[in-house]
Amino acid sequence: MMTTPDQQLHTDTHAYVLTKSDIDNTPETKHVHQFNEQAIRHTVSLSDIVGLTKVGLHLVRVEAGDETTTHHYHEESDEFIYVLSGELSLRYGDEQYQLSAGDFVGFPAHGAAHSMRNDSDTDATYLMGGSRPPIDITLYPEIKRKMYKIHGKKEYVDLEDLGEV
């Protein structure tokens, strides 16, 4: 039986295994949120390294005093975080939560807006993951903006400029 190049790719299991050493030696990528310069995450995108396309999983470090994002929710993508170390202040809908190592939070699509901040004096690390639908809409209620992600391309519109068809 002949195998195609795609089949060979998926049977080379070495490409899908990341050891702790591999992860520790992968440089972080600094992400500054497109709508919030105070939201700075240092990320190793584990799912990208091994070529996963339907789900994202990222090891994230947030320095003391930094935020993680602009308060938002997704219409199509489920998200979650699992805190590994440090402390994070979570704003989830109208509620405030203090998170620390071992805490898990799910953010379902169409759920309440959420954002986090590291109010402590040490770094916080967490795993962040979620689905990767080909089309997603992110709503930023406080800045009255919608961002559309369509097959990897992002565009946004201020709600005051959004019209009906």
N, C-alpha and C positions, 0 to 999 in steps of 0.2 A: 504494500500500500504506500502510495506517495504522500508526502506531507507538503503542504504549501508553506511559504515563508511565514505567514501569520501563525500557522499551527506550530512551527518550530519556535517562534518567538514565545508563545504561551507555554511551551513545555520546557523552556530554559528557566527553571525555577530559581536559579542563582540571581537573576535580575530582579526578583520580587522579594528577596530577603535582605533586610537591613539590620545589621548588628548594632548593638549599643555603640561600639567603636565607630561604625560607619556614620551613625547619627551625630555622635559627638564631634566628628571631624568634618561635618558638612557645615559650611559657612551659613550664618543666618542672612536672610534678606530683610532689609529695613523697609517697612511699608508705612508711609504716611498717608492717612486717609484723604481721599480726594476732596472731601468737604469739611475737614477738621484737622488743622495742622497740629493740634494737641494730641491727636490720636496716632500714636506711633507704636507699631508692633514689630518685633524682631522674630522672624519666622523661618522655620525649616518645614517645607511642604513635603511631608512624607509620602503622600499619595502621588504627587507629581514625580518624585524620584523613581517610583516603581511603575509609573505609567497608568495609574488608575484614572479613569475619566468620568465615571458615574458617581463617585463619592470623593469628597475632599477630606483629608485629615492633616492637620498642621500642628506642629509643636511651636507654641507661641511664648515669647518672653516679653513682659511689659515692665519697663523701668519705673521706679518710684515717681509718682506725680503724673504719669502719662495716662491717657485714656486709651480705649481700645478701638473706638469707632464713633460715628455719629449715631444718636438714638434712632433706631430703625426697626423695620421688620420686612420679611420677604413674603411675597405672595405665593411662590411655588417651591421654595427651598426650605426644608427642615434643617435646623442647626442644633448643635449641642456644644457644651464645654465640660471638661473634667479638670478640676484644679489639681495641679501636681505639687506646687509649692507657693509660699507667699500668701498674700491676702488681696482680695479684690472687692470693691464696692459695686454691687450690681443694682442697676435701676431697671426694673422690669415692670412695664406698665406704670401704675401709680405707686408701686411698692419699692422699698429699698431692702437689700439683703447684704450681709457681710459673708463673703465666701472665703474658705480656706482649704488647704490640702484635703483631698478626698471628697469634696463637694462636686456634684453633677447638676447641670441645668439643661433642660431641653427647651428649644425655641421652635415650636411648630410653625409651619407656613400659615399665614393669616393670623398669627398670634399677636400678643402684645408687643409693642416696641421695647427694645432693650439696648443697653449699653453698659460698659463697665469702666471703672477707673481704679488705678492703683494708688490709694491714699496712704499707703504705708511708706516706710523708709528703706525697703528692700525690694528687689525684683520679685515679680510673680510669674509663674509659668503654668501653662495649661495646654491641654489638647483641645483643639477646636475642630469640629467636623461637621459634615452635612452633605446633603444630596447636591448634585450638580445638574439640575435640569437644563436642557438646551436653551430655554427661554425663561427668564425670571424678571420680576419687577420688585424693586426695593423701594419702600416708602420711608421718607424721612419727615415725620410729621412736624417737628419743631422748626425745620427750615423750609417747610412746605415745598418739598421737591420729590420727584419720582425719578428713579434711574432704571433704565431698561437694559438688560443684558441679553443679547440675542446672538447665540453661537459664538460667544467670546467677545463680541464687540459691545462696548458700553456707551450709552447716550443718556442724557438726563434732560428733564424739563422742569421748570418751576411751575407749581400748580396754578399760579395766576395766569400763566400762558397756555394752559391746557384747555383745549376746546373740544366740544363734542362734534361728532361727524353726523 
